[in-house]
Amino acid sequence: MRTAKPILLVTTPLGVAWGLVEAWRFHWWLAVLMGGLLGVISLFMWSIVKRIRAERQPP
């Protein structure tokens, strides 16, 4: 895990970016749809982290 975690943290965003590039080369609208999906997923992850941090605050 000491080696795998940093490798995953680097290669995952690179793979997503490469997938967007290849989608753009295939059909531009596919890359737009993928970018929108990434935006929605990121928004949900951000809202979950925000809620967890708010609930951990002492009253």
PDB file of N, CA, C, O and CB in Angstrom:
ATOM      1  N   MET A   1       0.815  -1.200   0.000  1.00  0.00           N
ATOM      2  CA  MET A   1       0.000   0.000   0.000  1.00  0.00           C
ATOM      3  C   MET A   1       0.859   1.265   0.000  1.00  0.00           C
ATOM      4  O   MET A   1       0.423   2.300  -0.505  1.00  0.00           O
ATOM      5  CB  MET A   1      -0.927  -0.002   1.201  1.00  0.00           C
ATOM      6  N   ARG A   2       2.063   1.201   0.553  1.00  0.00           N
ATOM      7  CA  ARG A   2       2.891   2.406   0.605  1.00  0.00           C
ATOM      8  C   ARG A   2       3.256   2.882  -0.786  1.00  0.00           C
ATOM      9  O   ARG A   2       3.387   4.084  -1.013  1.00  0.00           O
ATOM     10  CB  ARG A   2       4.155   2.149   1.414  1.00  0.00           C
ATOM     11  N   THR A   3       3.422   1.961  -1.720  1.00  0.00           N
ATOM     12  CA  THR A   3       3.775   2.341  -3.080  1.00  0.00           C
ATOM     13  C   THR A   3       2.535   2.507  -3.947  1.00  0.00           C
ATOM     14  O   THR A   3       2.497   3.391  -4.803  1.00  0.00           O
ATOM     15  CB  THR A   3       4.705   1.306  -3.693  1.00  0.00           C
ATOM     16  N   ALA A   4       1.532   1.682  -3.741  1.00  0.00           N
ATOM     17  CA  ALA A   4       0.363   1.684  -4.606  1.00  0.00           C
ATOM     18  C   ALA A   4      -0.464   2.959  -4.460  1.00  0.00           C
ATOM     19  O   ALA A   4      -0.997   3.461  -5.450  1.00  0.00           O
ATOM     20  CB  ALA A   4      -0.497   0.480  -4.308  1.00  0.00           C
ATOM     21  N   LYS A   5      -0.577   3.483  -3.264  1.00  0.00           N
ATOM     22  CA  LYS A   5      -1.426   4.657  -3.055  1.00  0.00           C
ATOM     23  C   LYS A   5      -0.921   5.882  -3.823  1.00  0.00           C
ATOM     24  O   LYS A   5      -1.723   6.522  -4.504  1.00  0.00           O
ATOM     25  CB  LYS A   5      -1.505   4.981  -1.569  1.00  0.00           C
ATOM     26  N   PRO A   6       0.366   6.243  -3.751  1.00  0.00           N
ATOM     27  CA  PRO A   6       0.828   7.391  -4.548  1.00  0.00           C
ATOM     28  C   PRO A   6       0.724   7.150  -6.054  1.00  0.00           C
ATOM     29  O   PRO A   6       0.440   8.076  -6.813  1.00  0.00           O
ATOM     30  CB  PRO A   6       2.265   7.720  -4.191  1.00  0.00           C
ATOM     31  N   ILE A   7       0.949   5.930  -6.478  1.00  0.00           N
ATOM     32  CA  ILE A   7       0.843   5.633  -7.907  1.00  0.00           C
ATOM     33  C   ILE A   7      -0.599   5.821  -8.372  1.00  0.00           C
ATOM     34  O   ILE A   7      -0.831   6.385  -9.441  1.00  0.00           O
ATOM     35  CB  ILE A   7       1.324   4.190  -8.207  1.00  0.00           C
ATOM     36  N   LEU A   8      -1.556   5.364  -7.594  1.00  0.00           N
ATOM     37  CA  LEU A   8      -2.960   5.546  -7.954  1.00  0.00           C
ATOM     38  C   LEU A   8      -3.360   7.008  -7.935  1.00  0.00           C
ATOM     39  O   LEU A   8      -4.139   7.447  -8.781  1.00  0.00           O
ATOM     40  CB  LEU A   8      -3.849   4.759  -7.016  1.00  0.00           C
ATOM     41  N   LEU A   9      -2.832   7.777  -6.970  1.00  0.00           N
ATOM     42  CA  LEU A   9      -3.155   9.194  -6.888  1.00  0.00           C
ATOM     43  C   LEU A   9      -2.635   9.973  -8.092  1.00  0.00           C
ATOM     44  O   LEU A   9      -3.186  11.018  -8.436  1.00  0.00           O
ATOM     45  CB  LEU A   9      -2.589   9.779  -5.615  1.00  0.00           C
ATOM     46  N   VAL A  10      -1.586   9.480  -8.731  1.00  0.00           N
ATOM     47  CA  VAL A  10      -1.028  10.154  -9.901  1.00  0.00           C
ATOM     48  C   VAL A  10      -1.653   9.632 -11.193  1.00  0.00           C
ATOM     49  O   VAL A  10      -2.017  10.418 -12.067  1.00  0.00           O
ATOM     50  CB  VAL A  10       0.491   9.972  -9.944  1.00  0.00           C
ATOM     51  N   THR A  11      -1.777   8.325 -11.314  1.00  0.00           N
ATOM     52  CA  THR A  11      -2.208   7.763 -12.592  1.00  0.00           C
ATOM     53  C   THR A  11      -3.700   7.905 -12.850  1.00  0.00           C
ATOM     54  O   THR A  11      -4.109   7.952 -14.010  1.00  0.00           O
ATOM     55  CB  THR A  11      -1.836   6.321 -12.653  1.00  0.00           C
ATOM     56  N   THR A  12      -4.522   7.973 -11.820  1.00  0.00           N
ATOM     57  CA  THR A  12      -5.962   8.093 -12.039  1.00  0.00           C
ATOM     58  C   THR A  12      -6.334   9.404 -12.733  1.00  0.00           C
ATOM     59  O   THR A  12      -7.043   9.362 -13.738  1.00  0.00           O
ATOM     60  CB  THR A  12      -6.697   7.987 -10.714  1.00  0.00           C
ATOM     61  N   PRO A  13      -5.888  10.569 -12.241  1.00  0.00           N
ATOM     62  CA  PRO A  13      -6.214  11.800 -12.979  1.00  0.00           C
ATOM     63  C   PRO A  13      -5.614  11.837 -14.380  1.00  0.00           C
ATOM     64  O   PRO A  13      -6.221  12.380 -15.302  1.00  0.00           O
ATOM     65  CB  PRO A  13      -5.736  13.004 -12.203  1.00  0.00           C
ATOM     66  N   LEU A  14      -4.426  11.262 -14.541  1.00  0.00           N
ATOM     67  CA  LEU A  14      -3.836  11.211 -15.878  1.00  0.00           C
ATOM     68  C   LEU A  14      -4.674  10.351 -16.816  1.00  0.00           C
ATOM     69  O   LEU A  14      -4.857  10.698 -17.983  1.00  0.00           O
ATOM     70  CB  LEU A  14      -2.406  10.672 -15.809  1.00  0.00           C
ATOM     71  N   GLY A  15      -5.177   9.239 -16.312  1.00  0.00           N
ATOM     72  CA  GLY A  15      -6.025   8.374 -17.129  1.00  0.00           C
ATOM     73  C   GLY A  15      -7.342   9.027 -17.492  1.00  0.00           C
ATOM     74  O   GLY A  15      -7.834   8.863 -18.608  1.00  0.00           O
ATOM     75  N   VAL A  16      -7.916   9.770 -16.552  1.00  0.00           N
ATOM     76  CA  VAL A  16      -9.169  10.476 -16.839  1.00  0.00           C
ATOM     77  C   VAL A  16      -8.921  11.546 -17.891  1.00  0.00           C
ATOM     78  O   VAL A  16      -9.711  11.689 -18.824  1.00  0.00           O
ATOM     79  CB  VAL A  16      -9.761  11.108 -15.548  1.00  0.00           C
ATOM     80  N   ALA A  17      -7.840  12.296 -17.754  1.00  0.00           N
ATOM     81  CA  ALA A  17      -7.515  13.330 -18.738  1.00  0.00           C
ATOM     82  C   ALA A  17      -7.259  12.726 -20.111  1.00  0.00           C
ATOM     83  O   ALA A  17      -7.715  13.259 -21.123  1.00  0.00           O
ATOM     84  CB  ALA A  17      -6.295  14.131 -18.287  1.00  0.00           C
ATOM     85  N   TRP A  18      -6.539  11.626 -20.146  1.00  0.00           N
ATOM     86  CA  TRP A  18      -6.276  10.953 -21.425  1.00  0.00           C
ATOM     87  C   TRP A  18      -7.579  10.437 -22.037  1.00  0.00           C
ATOM     88  O   TRP A  18      -7.746  10.481 -23.256  1.00  0.00           O
ATOM     89  CB  TRP A  18      -5.277   9.784 -21.231  1.00  0.00           C
ATOM     90  N   GLY A  19      -8.489   9.957 -21.217  1.00  0.00           N
ATOM     91  CA  GLY A  19      -9.779   9.498 -21.714  1.00  0.00           C
ATOM     92  C   GLY A  19     -10.583  10.641 -22.315  1.00  0.00           C
ATOM     93  O   GLY A  19     -11.260  10.454 -23.326  1.00  0.00           O
ATOM     94  N   LEU A  20     -10.519  11.820 -21.711  1.00  0.00           N
ATOM     95  CA  LEU A  20     -11.202  12.985 -22.272  1.00  0.00           C
ATOM     96  C   LEU A  20     -10.597  13.390 -23.617  1.00  0.00           C
ATOM     97  O   LEU A  20     -11.319  13.760 -24.543  1.00  0.00           O
ATOM     98  CB  LEU A  20     -11.138  14.160 -21.292  1.00  0.00           C
ATOM     99  N   VAL A  21      -9.279  13.319 -23.716  1.00  0.00           N
ATOM    100  CA  VAL A  21      -8.617  13.647 -24.982  1.00  0.00           C
ATOM    101  C   VAL A  21      -9.037  12.675 -26.075  1.00  0.00           C
ATOM    102  O   VAL A  21      -9.356  13.085 -27.191  1.00  0.00           O
ATOM    103  CB  VAL A  21      -7.088  13.629 -24.816  1.00  0.00           C
ATOM    104  N   GLU A  22      -9.035  11.396 -25.754  1.00  0.00           N
ATOM    105  CA  GLU A  22      -9.427  10.400 -26.743  1.00  0.00           C
ATOM    106  C   GLU A  22     -10.895  10.517 -27.117  1.00  0.00           C
ATOM    107  O   GLU A  22     -11.262  10.292 -28.270  1.00  0.00           O
ATOM    108  CB  GLU A  22      -9.141   9.009 -26.224  1.00  0.00           C
ATOM    109  N   ALA A  23     -11.742  10.869 -26.149  1.00  0.00           N
ATOM    110  CA  ALA A  23     -13.154  11.079 -26.447  1.00  0.00           C
ATOM    111  C   ALA A  23     -13.316  12.271 -27.385  1.00  0.00           C
ATOM    112  O   ALA A  23     -14.143  12.233 -28.296  1.00  0.00           O
ATOM    113  CB  ALA A  23     -13.960  11.297 -25.149  1.00  0.00           C
ATOM    114  N   TRP A  24     -12.535  13.330 -27.171  1.00  0.00           N
ATOM    115  CA  TRP A  24     -12.600  14.499 -28.039  1.00  0.00           C
ATOM    116  C   TRP A  24     -12.171  14.139 -29.455  1.00  0.00           C
ATOM    117  O   TRP A  24     -12.757  14.621 -30.424  1.00  0.00           O
ATOM    118  CB  TRP A  24     -11.721  15.630 -27.488  1.00  0.00           C
ATOM    119  N   ARG A  25     -11.160  13.300 -29.579  1.00  0.00           N
ATOM    120  CA  ARG A  25     -10.699  12.872 -30.902  1.00  0.00           C
ATOM    121  C   ARG A  25     -11.740  12.017 -31.608  1.00  0.00           C
ATOM    122  O   ARG A  25     -11.856  12.054 -32.833  1.00  0.00           O
ATOM    123  CB  ARG A  25      -9.390  12.097 -30.784  1.00  0.00           C
ATOM    124  N   PHE A  26     -12.499  11.247 -30.832  1.00  0.00           N
ATOM    125  CA  PHE A  26     -13.518  10.375 -31.414  1.00  0.00           C
ATOM    126  C   PHE A  26     -14.732  11.193 -31.831  1.00  0.00           C
ATOM    127  O   PHE A  26     -15.085  11.218 -33.010  1.00  0.00           O
ATOM    128  CB  PHE A  26     -13.930   9.273 -30.416  1.00  0.00           C
ATOM    129  N   HIS A  27     -15.368  11.855 -30.887  1.00  0.00           N
ATOM    130  CA  HIS A  27     -16.492  12.764 -31.120  1.00  0.00           C
ATOM    131  C   HIS A  27     -16.435  13.829 -30.040  1.00  0.00           C
ATOM    132  O   HIS A  27     -16.358  13.505 -28.855  1.00  0.00           O
ATOM    133  CB  HIS A  27     -17.876  12.005 -31.108  1.00  0.00           C
ATOM    134  N   TRP A  28     -16.472  15.094 -30.432  1.00  0.00           N
ATOM    135  CA  TRP A  28     -16.336  16.176 -29.459  1.00  0.00           C
ATOM    136  C   TRP A  28     -17.458  16.161 -28.432  1.00  0.00           C
ATOM    137  O   TRP A  28     -17.228  16.486 -27.267  1.00  0.00           O
ATOM    138  CB  TRP A  28     -16.308  17.515 -30.168  1.00  0.00           C
ATOM    139  N   TRP A  29     -18.675  15.788 -28.842  1.00  0.00           N
ATOM    140  CA  TRP A  29     -19.797  15.811 -27.912  1.00  0.00           C
ATOM    141  C   TRP A  29     -19.660  14.736 -26.842  1.00  0.00           C
ATOM    142  O   TRP A  29     -20.191  14.883 -25.740  1.00  0.00           O
ATOM    143  CB  TRP A  29     -21.105  15.632 -28.662  1.00  0.00           C
ATOM    144  N   LEU A  30     -18.953  13.658 -27.160  1.00  0.00           N
ATOM    145  CA  LEU A  30     -18.717  12.621 -26.152  1.00  0.00           C
ATOM    146  C   LEU A  30     -17.822  13.154 -25.030  1.00  0.00           C
ATOM    147  O   LEU A  30     -18.042  12.851 -23.857  1.00  0.00           O
ATOM    148  CB  LEU A  30     -18.077  11.372 -26.799  1.00  0.00           C
ATOM    149  N   ALA A  31     -16.820  13.944 -25.394  1.00  0.00           N
ATOM    150  CA  ALA A  31     -15.947  14.544 -24.388  1.00  0.00           C
ATOM    151  C   ALA A  31     -16.726  15.545 -23.536  1.00  0.00           C
ATOM    152  O   ALA A  31     -16.484  15.652 -22.334  1.00  0.00           O
ATOM    153  CB  ALA A  31     -14.741  15.234 -25.058  1.00  0.00           C
ATOM    154  N   VAL A  32     -17.654  16.276 -24.147  1.00  0.00           N
ATOM    155  CA  VAL A  32     -18.472  17.221 -23.385  1.00  0.00           C
ATOM    156  C   VAL A  32     -19.351  16.470 -22.391  1.00  0.00           C
ATOM    157  O   VAL A  32     -19.478  16.887 -21.240  1.00  0.00           O
ATOM    158  CB  VAL A  32     -19.341  18.080 -24.331  1.00  0.00           C
ATOM    159  N   LEU A  33     -19.956  15.372 -22.822  1.00  0.00           N
ATOM    160  CA  LEU A  33     -20.775  14.565 -21.914  1.00  0.00           C
ATOM    161  C   LEU A  33     -19.935  13.986 -20.774  1.00  0.00           C
ATOM    162  O   LEU A  33     -20.364  13.988 -19.620  1.00  0.00           O
ATOM    163  CB  LEU A  33     -21.465  13.432 -22.687  1.00  0.00           C
ATOM    164  N   MET A  34     -18.742  13.493 -21.099  1.00  0.00           N
ATOM    165  CA  MET A  34     -17.867  12.945 -20.058  1.00  0.00           C
ATOM    166  C   MET A  34     -17.438  14.025 -19.081  1.00  0.00           C
ATOM    167  O   MET A  34     -17.379  13.779 -17.877  1.00  0.00           O
ATOM    168  CB  MET A  34     -16.636  12.287 -20.681  1.00  0.00           C
ATOM    169  N   GLY A  35     -17.137  15.221 -19.584  1.00  0.00           N
ATOM    170  CA  GLY A  35     -16.771  16.326 -18.705  1.00  0.00           C
ATOM    171  C   GLY A  35     -17.915  16.719 -17.786  1.00  0.00           C
ATOM    172  O   GLY A  35     -17.706  17.022 -16.611  1.00  0.00           O
ATOM    173  N   GLY A  36     -19.135  16.712 -18.334  1.00  0.00           N
ATOM    174  CA  GLY A  36     -20.305  17.003 -17.498  1.00  0.00           C
ATOM    175  C   GLY A  36     -20.498  15.958 -16.416  1.00  0.00           C
ATOM    176  O   GLY A  36     -20.813  16.291 -15.274  1.00  0.00           O
ATOM    177  N   LEU A  37     -20.312  14.704 -16.769  1.00  0.00           N
ATOM    178  CA  LEU A  37     -20.429  13.631 -15.788  1.00  0.00           C
ATOM    179  C   LEU A  37     -19.375  13.772 -14.701  1.00  0.00           C
ATOM    180  O   LEU A  37     -19.671  13.580 -13.522  1.00  0.00           O
ATOM    181  CB  LEU A  37     -20.306  12.267 -16.468  1.00  0.00           C
ATOM    182  N   LEU A  38     -18.160  14.101 -15.081  1.00  0.00           N
ATOM    183  CA  LEU A  38     -17.103  14.318 -14.086  1.00  0.00           C
ATOM    184  C   LEU A  38     -17.451  15.491 -13.174  1.00  0.00           C
ATOM    185  O   LEU A  38     -17.173  15.453 -11.975  1.00  0.00           O
ATOM    186  CB  LEU A  38     -15.750  14.572 -14.779  1.00  0.00           C
ATOM    187  N   GLY A  39     -18.051  16.519 -13.736  1.00  0.00           N
ATOM    188  CA  GLY A  39     -18.461  17.653 -12.922  1.00  0.00           C
ATOM    189  C   GLY A  39     -19.527  17.290 -11.910  1.00  0.00           C
ATOM    190  O   GLY A  39     -19.458  17.718 -10.757  1.00  0.00           O
ATOM    191  N   VAL A  40     -20.512  16.506 -12.323  1.00  0.00           N
ATOM    192  CA  VAL A  40     -21.578  16.093 -11.409  1.00  0.00           C
ATOM    193  C   VAL A  40     -21.029  15.188 -10.311  1.00  0.00           C
ATOM    194  O   VAL A  40     -21.381  15.349  -9.142  1.00  0.00           O
ATOM    195  CB  VAL A  40     -22.698  15.373 -12.179  1.00  0.00           C
ATOM    196  N   ILE A  41     -20.182  14.250 -10.672  1.00  0.00           N
ATOM    197  CA  ILE A  41     -19.591  13.356  -9.676  1.00  0.00           C
ATOM    198  C   ILE A  41     -18.737  14.154  -8.691  1.00  0.00           C
ATOM    199  O   ILE A  41     -18.779  13.896  -7.488  1.00  0.00           O
ATOM    200  CB  ILE A  41     -18.743  12.261 -10.361  1.00  0.00           C
ATOM    201  N   SER A  42     -17.966  15.114  -9.187  1.00  0.00           N
ATOM    202  CA  SER A  42     -17.140  15.947  -8.311  1.00  0.00           C
ATOM    203  C   SER A  42     -18.001  16.782  -7.370  1.00  0.00           C
ATOM    204  O   SER A  42     -17.656  16.954  -6.201  1.00  0.00           O
ATOM    205  CB  SER A  42     -16.236  16.862  -9.142  1.00  0.00           C
ATOM    206  N   LEU A  43     -19.112  17.298  -7.871  1.00  0.00           N
ATOM    207  CA  LEU A  43     -20.022  18.077  -7.032  1.00  0.00           C
ATOM    208  C   LEU A  43     -20.596  17.225  -5.901  1.00  0.00           C
ATOM    209  O   LEU A  43     -20.669  17.680  -4.760  1.00  0.00           O
ATOM    210  CB  LEU A  43     -21.159  18.661  -7.878  1.00  0.00           C
ATOM    211  N   PHE A  44     -20.999  16.004  -6.207  1.00  0.00           N
ATOM    212  CA  PHE A  44     -21.528  15.118  -5.170  1.00  0.00           C
ATOM    213  C   PHE A  44     -20.456  14.767  -4.143  1.00  0.00           C
ATOM    214  O   PHE A  44     -20.732  14.744  -2.943  1.00  0.00           O
ATOM    215  CB  PHE A  44     -22.091  13.840  -5.798  1.00  0.00           C
ATOM    216  N   MET A  45     -19.234  14.493  -4.603  1.00  0.00           N
ATOM    217  CA  MET A  45     -18.161  14.174  -3.657  1.00  0.00           C
ATOM    218  C   MET A  45     -17.858  15.368  -2.763  1.00  0.00           C
ATOM    219  O   MET A  45     -17.642  15.202  -1.563  1.00  0.00           O
ATOM    220  CB  MET A  45     -16.890  13.739  -4.407  1.00  0.00           C
ATOM    221  N   TRP A  46     -17.838  16.564  -3.329  1.00  0.00           N
ATOM    222  CA  TRP A  46     -17.586  17.777  -2.545  1.00  0.00           C
ATOM    223  C   TRP A  46     -18.682  17.986  -1.494  1.00  0.00           C
ATOM    224  O   TRP A  46     -18.393  18.358  -0.357  1.00  0.00           O
ATOM    225  CB  TRP A  46     -17.496  19.007  -3.472  1.00  0.00           C
ATOM    226  N   SER A  47     -19.939  17.747  -1.880  1.00  0.00           N
ATOM    227  CA  SER A  47     -21.029  17.945  -0.923  1.00  0.00           C
ATOM    228  C   SER A  47     -20.975  16.917   0.205  1.00  0.00           C
ATOM    229  O   SER A  47     -21.307  17.240   1.345  1.00  0.00           O
ATOM    230  CB  SER A  47     -22.382  17.866  -1.636  1.00  0.00           C
ATOM    231  N   ILE A  48     -20.567  15.703  -0.089  1.00  0.00           N
ATOM    232  CA  ILE A  48     -20.439  14.675   0.945  1.00  0.00           C
ATOM    233  C   ILE A  48     -19.331  15.057   1.930  1.00  0.00           C
ATOM    234  O   ILE A  48     -19.521  14.961   3.143  1.00  0.00           O
ATOM    235  CB  ILE A  48     -20.145  13.291   0.308  1.00  0.00           C
ATOM    236  N   VAL A  49     -18.178  15.489   1.415  1.00  0.00           N
ATOM    237  CA  VAL A  49     -17.066  15.888   2.279  1.00  0.00           C
ATOM    238  C   VAL A  49     -17.472  17.087   3.129  1.00  0.00           C
ATOM    239  O   VAL A  49     -17.143  17.146   4.314  1.00  0.00           O
ATOM    240  CB  VAL A  49     -15.810  16.222   1.440  1.00  0.00           C
ATOM    241  N   LYS A  50     -18.181  18.039   2.536  1.00  0.00           N
ATOM    242  CA  LYS A  50     -18.631  19.217   3.274  1.00  0.00           C
ATOM    243  C   LYS A  50     -19.572  18.828   4.411  1.00  0.00           C
ATOM    244  O   LYS A  50     -19.452  19.354   5.517  1.00  0.00           O
ATOM    245  CB  LYS A  50     -19.325  20.204   2.330  1.00  0.00           C
ATOM    246  N   ARG A  51     -20.503  17.917   4.153  1.00  0.00           N
ATOM    247  CA  ARG A  51     -21.443  17.480   5.187  1.00  0.00           C
ATOM    248  C   ARG A  51     -20.723  16.744   6.308  1.00  0.00           C
ATOM    249  O   ARG A  51     -21.020  16.969   7.481  1.00  0.00           O
ATOM    250  CB  ARG A  51     -22.526  16.582   4.582  1.00  0.00           C
ATOM    251  N   ILE A  52     -19.780  15.865   5.967  1.00  0.00           N
ATOM    252  CA  ILE A  52     -19.042  15.119   6.991  1.00  0.00           C
ATOM    253  C   ILE A  52     -18.254  16.080   7.873  1.00  0.00           C
ATOM    254  O   ILE A  52     -18.229  15.930   9.095  1.00  0.00           O
ATOM    255  CB  ILE A  52     -18.093  14.083   6.340  1.00  0.00           C
ATOM    256  N   ARG A  53     -17.608  17.071   7.251  1.00  0.00           N
ATOM    257  CA  ARG A  53     -16.850  18.042   8.043  1.00  0.00           C
ATOM    258  C   ARG A  53     -17.755  18.867   8.922  1.00  0.00           C
ATOM    259  O   ARG A  53     -17.372  19.207  10.041  1.00  0.00           O
ATOM    260  CB  ARG A  53     -16.046  18.955   7.141  1.00  0.00           C
ATOM    261  N   ALA A  54     -18.947  19.201   8.454  1.00  0.00           N
ATOM    262  CA  ALA A  54     -19.886  19.990   9.255  1.00  0.00           C
ATOM    263  C   ALA A  54     -20.396  19.175  10.446  1.00  0.00           C
ATOM    264  O   ALA A  54     -20.581  19.720  11.534  1.00  0.00           O
ATOM    265  CB  ALA A  54     -21.071  20.466   8.386  1.00  0.00           C
ATOM    266  N   GLU A  55     -20.624  17.878  10.249  1.00  0.00           N
ATOM    267  CA  GLU A  55     -21.138  17.048  11.341  1.00  0.00           C
ATOM    268  C   GLU A  55     -20.050  16.739  12.371  1.00  0.00           C
ATOM    269  O   GLU A  55     -20.371  16.423  13.516  1.00  0.00           O
ATOM    270  CB  GLU A  55     -21.718  15.744  10.786  1.00  0.00           C
ATOM    271  N   ARG A  56     -18.797  16.819  11.999  1.00  0.00           N
ATOM    272  CA  ARG A  56     -17.721  16.555  12.959  1.00  0.00           C
ATOM    273  C   ARG A  56     -17.437  17.752  13.852  1.00  0.00           C
ATOM    274  O   ARG A  56     -16.775  17.606  14.879  1.00  0.00           O
ATOM    275  CB  ARG A  56     -16.455  16.158  12.226  1.00  0.00           C
ATOM    276  N   GLN A  57     -17.917  18.919  13.489  1.00  0.00           N
ATOM    277  CA  GLN A  57     -17.699  20.109  14.302  1.00  0.00           C
ATOM    278  C   GLN A  57     -18.416  19.965  15.631  1.00  0.00           C
ATOM    279  O   GLN A  57     -19.573  19.547  15.673  1.00  0.00           O
ATOM    280  CB  GLN A  57     -18.178  21.371  13.567  1.00  0.00           C
ATOM    281  N   PRO A  58     -17.732  20.310  16.726  1.00  0.00           N
ATOM    282  CA  PRO A  58     -18.415  20.238  18.024  1.00  0.00           C
ATOM    283  C   PRO A  58     -19.504  21.315  18.109  1.00  0.00           C
ATOM    284  O   PRO A  58     -19.352  22.402  17.552  1.00  0.00           O
ATOM    285  CB  PRO A  58     -17.397  20.403  19.190  1.00  0.00           C
ATOM    286  N   PRO A  59     -20.597  21.004  18.808  1.00  0.00           N
ATOM    287  CA  PRO A  59     -21.705  21.953  18.889  1.00  0.00           C
ATOM    288  C   PRO A  59     -21.399  23.211  19.678  1.00  0.00           C
ATOM    289  O   PRO A  59     -22.260  24.081  19.811  1.00  0.00           O
ATOM    290  CB  PRO A  59     -22.876  21.289  19.490  1.00  0.00           C
TER     291      PRO A  59
END
